[in-house]
Amino acid sequence: MDTIAQIRQTIAEEFRQFENLYEQTMRSENVVLDQVLRYISAKRGKQLRPTLVLLAAKLCREVSDKSVRTAVAMEMLHNASLVHDDVVDGSAMRHGVPAVHERWSNKVAVLVGDWMLSRVIGALGEIRNAQILTIVSRMARALTSGELIQLHAGNSMWIGEKQYFDIIGKKTAELFAACTEAGAVSAGASSRQQTAMRTYGYELGLIFQLKDDVLDYSDSEELGKPTMGDIRDGKATLPLLIALDRAPKDESAHIREIAEELNSQQRSLSAQTQSEIEQEIKNFVMRYDGVRYAYQQMRTHKNKAEEALRIFHDSETKQALLNLLDYIISRLY
Protein backbone atom coordinates (compact mmCIF):
# COMPACT_ATOMS: atom_id res chain seq x y z
CA MET A 1 0.00 0.00 0.00
CA ASP A 2 1.48 3.38 -1.00
CA THR A 3 1.68 6.37 1.34
CA ILE A 4 -1.37 8.19 -0.05
CA ALA A 5 -3.48 5.03 0.26
CA GLN A 6 -2.37 4.73 3.89
CA ILE A 7 -3.28 8.36 4.54
CA ARG A 8 -6.72 7.70 3.02
CA GLN A 9 -7.39 4.64 5.19
CA THR A 10 -9.56 6.61 7.60
CA ILE A 11 -11.81 7.71 4.70
CA ALA A 12 -11.48 4.59 2.52
CA GLU A 13 -15.21 3.98 2.11
CA GLU A 14 -15.99 7.67 1.57
CA PHE A 15 -13.23 7.91 -1.03
CA ARG A 16 -14.76 4.99 -2.95
CA GLN A 17 -18.04 6.91 -2.99
CA PHE A 18 -16.17 9.90 -4.39
CA GLU A 19 -14.52 7.79 -7.10
CA ASN A 20 -17.84 6.28 -8.19
CA LEU A 21 -19.55 9.67 -8.40
CA TYR A 22 -16.56 11.28 -10.13
CA GLU A 23 -16.55 8.47 -12.71
CA GLN A 24 -20.26 9.07 -13.42
CA THR A 25 -19.78 12.84 -13.64
CA MET A 26 -16.87 12.55 -16.09
CA ARG A 27 -19.02 11.02 -18.82
CA SER A 28 -20.85 12.44 -21.82
CA GLU A 29 -23.05 11.22 -24.63
CA ASN A 30 -20.94 13.28 -27.03
CA VAL A 31 -18.47 10.77 -28.49
CA VAL A 32 -15.51 13.14 -28.84
CA LEU A 33 -16.08 14.74 -25.45
CA ASP A 34 -16.42 11.36 -23.75
CA GLN A 35 -13.18 10.20 -25.36
CA VAL A 36 -11.30 13.21 -24.00
CA LEU A 37 -12.88 12.88 -20.56
CA ARG A 38 -11.85 9.23 -20.36
CA TYR A 39 -8.32 10.23 -21.39
CA ILE A 40 -8.19 12.79 -18.56
CA SER A 41 -9.66 10.33 -16.04
CA ALA A 42 -7.13 7.63 -16.91
CA LYS A 43 -4.31 9.72 -15.38
CA ARG A 44 -5.71 11.24 -12.22
CA GLY A 45 -2.54 11.94 -10.28
CA LYS A 46 -2.58 11.75 -6.50
CA GLN A 47 -6.12 13.17 -6.08
CA LEU A 48 -5.01 15.23 -3.11
CA ARG A 49 -7.82 17.79 -3.40
CA PRO A 50 -10.74 15.39 -2.90
CA THR A 51 -8.70 13.63 -0.21
CA LEU A 52 -8.42 16.93 1.64
CA VAL A 53 -12.15 17.63 1.35
CA LEU A 54 -13.02 14.26 2.86
CA LEU A 55 -10.34 14.31 5.58
CA ALA A 56 -11.39 17.81 6.65
CA ALA A 57 -15.03 16.74 6.89
CA LYS A 58 -14.09 13.61 8.82
CA LEU A 59 -11.89 15.53 11.25
CA CYS A 60 -14.57 18.12 12.01
CA ARG A 61 -17.52 15.75 12.28
CA GLU A 62 -18.38 13.23 9.56
CA VAL A 63 -18.36 12.86 5.79
CA SER A 64 -21.79 13.64 4.32
CA ASP A 65 -23.23 13.38 0.82
CA LYS A 66 -22.43 17.10 0.52
CA SER A 67 -18.80 16.32 1.35
CA VAL A 68 -18.56 13.71 -1.41
CA ARG A 69 -20.18 16.04 -3.96
CA THR A 70 -17.86 18.85 -2.88
CA ALA A 71 -14.88 16.53 -3.41
CA VAL A 72 -16.10 15.76 -6.94
CA ALA A 73 -16.54 19.47 -7.72
CA MET A 74 -13.05 20.32 -6.44
CA GLU A 75 -11.34 17.53 -8.36
CA MET A 76 -13.16 18.44 -11.57
CA LEU A 77 -12.37 22.14 -11.14
CA HIS A 78 -8.71 21.27 -10.53
CA ASN A 79 -8.51 19.10 -13.65
CA ALA A 80 -10.34 21.69 -15.77
CA SER A 81 -7.84 24.32 -14.66
CA LEU A 82 -4.95 22.00 -15.64
CA VAL A 83 -6.41 21.48 -19.11
CA HIS A 84 -6.67 25.25 -19.56
CA ASP A 85 -3.27 25.95 -17.94
CA ASP A 86 -1.54 23.55 -20.33
CA VAL A 87 -2.95 25.55 -23.24
CA VAL A 88 -1.86 28.87 -21.71
CA ASP A 89 1.61 27.58 -20.80
CA GLY A 90 2.10 25.49 -23.92
CA SER A 91 2.95 22.47 -21.72
CA ALA A 92 3.34 19.34 -23.81
CA MET A 93 3.04 16.73 -21.05
CA ARG A 94 0.71 16.10 -18.12
CA HIS A 95 1.13 13.12 -15.74
CA GLY A 96 3.58 11.51 -18.15
CA VAL A 97 1.31 11.59 -21.21
CA PRO A 98 0.66 14.24 -23.88
CA ALA A 99 -1.51 17.11 -22.62
CA VAL A 100 -5.05 17.32 -24.02
CA HIS A 101 -4.19 20.18 -26.38
CA GLU A 102 -1.26 18.14 -27.74
CA ARG A 103 -3.32 14.97 -28.15
CA TRP A 104 -6.23 16.83 -29.80
CA SER A 105 -6.03 20.63 -30.25
CA ASN A 106 -6.17 23.92 -28.35
CA LYS A 107 -9.82 24.37 -29.31
CA VAL A 108 -10.78 20.94 -28.03
CA ALA A 109 -8.86 21.49 -24.78
CA VAL A 110 -10.52 24.85 -24.10
CA LEU A 111 -14.00 23.51 -24.87
CA VAL A 112 -13.52 20.40 -22.73
CA GLY A 113 -12.24 22.53 -19.88
CA ASP A 114 -15.30 24.75 -20.23
CA TRP A 115 -17.59 21.71 -20.17
CA MET A 116 -15.92 20.48 -16.99
CA LEU A 117 -16.39 23.89 -15.36
CA SER A 118 -20.08 23.78 -16.26
CA ARG A 119 -20.31 20.41 -14.50
CA VAL A 120 -18.64 21.96 -11.46
CA ILE A 121 -21.38 24.60 -11.37
CA GLY A 122 -23.98 21.85 -11.62
CA ALA A 123 -22.38 19.85 -8.82
CA LEU A 124 -22.24 22.90 -6.58
CA GLY A 125 -25.90 23.60 -7.32
CA GLU A 126 -26.81 20.09 -6.17
CA ILE A 127 -24.99 20.67 -2.87
CA ARG A 128 -27.29 23.62 -2.10
CA ASN A 129 -24.89 25.35 0.27
CA ALA A 130 -24.28 29.07 -0.28
CA GLN A 131 -21.13 29.11 1.85
CA ILE A 132 -19.43 26.38 -0.18
CA LEU A 133 -20.41 28.20 -3.38
CA THR A 134 -18.82 31.39 -1.97
CA ILE A 135 -15.62 29.51 -1.07
CA VAL A 136 -15.30 28.01 -4.57
CA SER A 137 -16.11 31.33 -6.24
CA ARG A 138 -13.46 33.13 -4.20
CA MET A 139 -10.93 30.45 -4.98
CA ALA A 140 -11.67 30.54 -8.74
CA ARG A 141 -11.08 34.30 -8.78
CA ALA A 142 -7.77 33.78 -6.97
CA LEU A 143 -6.66 31.15 -9.50
CA THR A 144 -7.37 33.48 -12.40
CA SER A 145 -5.71 36.41 -10.65
CA GLY A 146 -2.61 34.34 -9.93
CA GLU A 147 -2.37 33.20 -13.53
CA LEU A 148 -2.68 36.78 -14.80
CA ILE A 149 -0.04 38.02 -12.33
CA GLN A 150 2.31 35.29 -13.53
CA LEU A 151 1.61 36.08 -17.19
CA HIS A 152 2.29 39.75 -16.56
CA ALA A 153 5.46 38.90 -14.65
CA GLY A 154 6.40 36.70 -17.61
CA ASN A 155 7.59 39.86 -19.37
CA SER A 156 10.51 39.43 -16.97
CA MET A 157 11.07 36.11 -15.23
CA TRP A 158 13.02 37.83 -12.44
CA ILE A 159 10.40 38.43 -9.78
CA GLY A 160 11.04 38.92 -6.06
CA GLU A 161 10.38 36.44 -3.26
CA LYS A 162 7.28 38.34 -2.13
CA GLN A 163 5.73 38.23 -5.60
CA TYR A 164 6.67 34.57 -5.92
CA PHE A 165 4.69 33.71 -2.77
CA ASP A 166 1.80 35.88 -3.95
CA ILE A 167 1.61 33.89 -7.18
CA ILE A 168 1.84 30.42 -5.63
CA GLY A 169 -0.58 31.49 -2.90
CA LYS A 170 -3.22 32.36 -5.49
CA LYS A 171 -2.45 29.63 -8.04
CA THR A 172 -1.94 26.68 -5.70
CA ALA A 173 -2.50 27.33 -1.99
CA GLU A 174 -5.96 28.89 -2.41
CA LEU A 175 -7.27 25.69 -4.03
CA PHE A 176 -5.94 23.54 -1.19
CA ALA A 177 -7.43 25.98 1.33
CA ALA A 178 -10.80 25.91 -0.43
CA CYS A 179 -10.81 22.10 -0.30
CA THR A 180 -10.20 21.90 3.44
CA GLU A 181 -12.50 24.81 4.28
CA ALA A 182 -15.34 23.54 2.09
CA GLY A 183 -14.86 20.05 3.51
CA ALA A 184 -15.26 21.46 7.02
CA VAL A 185 -18.37 23.42 6.00
CA SER A 186 -19.92 20.33 4.38
CA ALA A 187 -19.67 18.56 7.75
CA GLY A 188 -21.30 21.39 9.69
CA ALA A 189 -18.07 22.46 11.40
CA SER A 190 -17.87 25.44 13.75
CA SER A 191 -16.48 28.76 12.51
CA ARG A 192 -13.29 28.12 14.50
CA GLN A 193 -12.85 24.71 12.89
CA GLN A 194 -13.47 26.12 9.42
CA THR A 195 -10.78 28.76 9.94
CA ALA A 196 -8.32 26.17 11.24
CA MET A 197 -8.92 23.89 8.27
CA ARG A 198 -8.55 26.75 5.80
CA THR A 199 -5.21 27.69 7.38
CA TYR A 200 -4.01 24.09 7.27
CA GLY A 201 -4.97 23.76 3.60
CA TYR A 202 -3.32 27.03 2.61
CA GLU A 203 -0.03 26.15 4.31
CA LEU A 204 -0.11 22.66 2.79
CA GLY A 205 -0.64 24.23 -0.64
CA LEU A 206 2.42 26.44 -0.24
CA ILE A 207 4.47 23.41 0.76
CA PHE A 208 3.16 21.47 -2.24
CA GLN A 209 4.21 24.16 -4.71
CA LEU A 210 7.58 24.72 -3.03
CA LYS A 211 8.30 21.00 -3.35
CA ASP A 212 7.11 21.03 -6.98
CA ASP A 213 9.61 23.81 -7.67
CA VAL A 214 12.40 21.90 -5.93
CA LEU A 215 11.60 18.79 -8.00
CA ASP A 216 12.22 20.84 -11.14
CA TYR A 217 15.90 20.67 -10.20
CA SER A 218 15.91 16.91 -9.59
CA ASP A 219 16.88 14.06 -11.88
CA SER A 220 13.89 11.87 -11.00
CA GLU A 221 12.50 9.86 -13.92
CA GLU A 222 9.20 9.48 -12.05
CA LEU A 223 8.14 13.11 -12.48
CA GLY A 224 6.22 12.46 -15.67
CA LYS A 225 7.57 15.69 -17.16
CA PRO A 226 11.00 17.06 -18.08
CA THR A 227 12.96 18.86 -15.36
CA MET A 228 13.95 22.52 -15.69
CA GLY A 229 10.60 23.11 -17.36
CA ASP A 230 9.98 26.29 -15.37
CA ILE A 231 13.07 27.99 -16.76
CA ARG A 232 12.24 26.89 -20.29
CA ASP A 233 8.76 28.39 -19.74
CA GLY A 234 10.26 31.66 -18.51
CA LYS A 235 9.42 31.13 -14.82
CA ALA A 236 12.06 31.62 -12.15
CA THR A 237 11.02 29.84 -8.96
CA LEU A 238 12.27 30.27 -5.39
CA PRO A 239 15.41 28.07 -5.49
CA LEU A 240 16.85 30.06 -8.40
CA LEU A 241 15.64 33.45 -7.17
CA ILE A 242 17.34 32.93 -3.79
CA ALA A 243 20.56 31.67 -5.40
CA LEU A 244 20.65 34.77 -7.62
CA ASP A 245 20.29 37.01 -4.54
CA ARG A 246 23.15 35.23 -2.77
CA ALA A 247 25.65 34.95 -5.63
CA PRO A 248 28.12 37.65 -6.73
CA LYS A 249 26.57 40.09 -9.20
CA ASP A 250 28.66 39.00 -12.18
CA GLU A 251 27.82 35.33 -11.64
CA SER A 252 24.12 36.12 -11.18
CA ALA A 253 24.15 38.19 -14.37
CA HIS A 254 25.64 35.27 -16.29
CA ILE A 255 23.01 32.83 -14.99
CA ARG A 256 20.22 35.27 -15.86
CA GLU A 257 21.63 35.55 -19.38
CA ILE A 258 21.83 31.82 -20.06
CA ALA A 259 18.43 31.20 -18.43
CA GLU A 260 16.87 33.79 -20.75
CA GLU A 261 18.66 32.15 -23.67
CA LEU A 262 17.23 28.77 -22.68
CA ASN A 263 13.75 30.28 -22.50
CA SER A 264 13.83 32.26 -25.74
CA GLN A 265 16.00 30.08 -27.99
CA GLN A 266 15.41 26.54 -26.76
CA ARG A 267 14.04 25.35 -30.11
CA SER A 268 17.18 26.48 -31.91
CA LEU A 269 19.61 25.14 -29.31
CA SER A 270 21.19 21.74 -29.80
CA ALA A 271 20.26 19.06 -27.27
CA GLN A 272 23.82 19.12 -25.93
CA THR A 273 23.89 22.91 -25.51
CA GLN A 274 20.49 22.87 -23.81
CA SER A 275 21.63 20.10 -21.45
CA GLU A 276 24.82 22.00 -20.59
CA ILE A 277 22.90 25.20 -19.79
CA GLU A 278 20.42 23.32 -17.62
CA GLN A 279 23.21 21.59 -15.70
CA GLU A 280 25.03 24.89 -15.15
CA ILE A 281 21.87 26.44 -13.70
CA LYS A 282 21.27 23.38 -11.49
CA ASN A 283 24.83 23.51 -10.17
CA PHE A 284 24.46 27.23 -9.49
CA VAL A 285 21.25 26.73 -7.51
CA MET A 286 22.84 23.97 -5.43
CA ARG A 287 26.05 25.95 -4.85
CA TYR A 288 24.14 28.87 -3.32
CA ASP A 289 21.71 26.70 -1.33
CA GLY A 290 18.58 27.67 -3.25
CA VAL A 291 17.05 24.23 -2.74
CA ARG A 292 18.03 24.17 0.93
CA TYR A 293 16.31 27.52 1.44
CA ALA A 294 13.13 26.17 -0.19
CA TYR A 295 13.16 23.24 2.24
CA GLN A 296 13.56 25.68 5.14
CA GLN A 297 10.46 27.47 3.91
CA MET A 298 8.59 24.16 3.70
CA ARG A 299 9.41 23.42 7.33
CA THR A 300 8.23 26.90 8.37
CA HIS A 301 4.87 26.39 6.66
CA LYS A 302 4.63 22.85 8.02
CA ASN A 303 4.87 24.27 11.55
CA LYS A 304 2.03 26.69 10.77
CA ALA A 305 -0.13 23.89 9.39
CA GLU A 306 0.51 21.73 12.46
CA GLU A 307 -0.36 24.65 14.72
CA ALA A 308 -3.71 25.05 12.94
CA LEU A 309 -4.60 21.44 13.78
CA ARG A 310 -3.94 21.86 17.52
CA ILE A 311 -7.58 22.76 18.18
CA PHE A 312 -8.64 19.23 17.19
CA HIS A 313 -8.48 16.20 19.47
CA ASP A 314 -6.00 13.49 18.52
CA SER A 315 -7.47 10.94 16.12
CA GLU A 316 -6.55 8.77 13.14
CA THR A 317 -7.86 11.47 10.81
CA LYS A 318 -5.78 14.18 12.46
CA GLN A 319 -2.72 11.95 12.22
CA ALA A 320 -3.46 11.36 8.55
CA LEU A 321 -3.40 15.12 7.93
CA LEU A 322 -0.11 15.42 9.84
CA ASN A 323 1.33 12.52 7.84
CA LEU A 324 0.24 14.25 4.65
CA LEU A 325 2.52 17.19 5.47
CA ASP A 326 5.50 14.87 5.75
CA TYR A 327 4.53 13.06 2.55
CA ILE A 328 4.32 16.27 0.52
CA ILE A 329 7.77 17.35 1.67
CA SER A 330 9.41 13.96 1.04
CA ARG A 331 7.67 12.97 -2.23
CA LEU A 332 9.84 12.21 -5.24
CA TYR A 333 7.30 13.16 -7.92
GINORVEN-V60061 format. One record per helix or strand. SS is the DSSP state (H for helix, E for strand). FROM is the first residue (numbers start at 1). TO is the last residue. If there is no record, write none. Layout:
# GINORVEN-V60061
ss=SS from=FROM to=TO
ss=SS from=FROM to=TO
This chain:
# GINORVEN-V60061
ss=H from=3 to=25
ss=H from=31 to=42
ss=H from=48 to=60
ss=H from=65 to=89
ss=E from=93 to=94
ss=E from=97 to=98
ss=H from=100 to=103
ss=H from=106 to=127
ss=H from=130 to=153
ss=H from=161 to=186
ss=H from=191 to=215
ss=H from=229 to=232
ss=H from=238 to=246
ss=H from=249 to=265
ss=H from=271 to=287
ss=H from=290 to=311
ss=H from=316 to=330
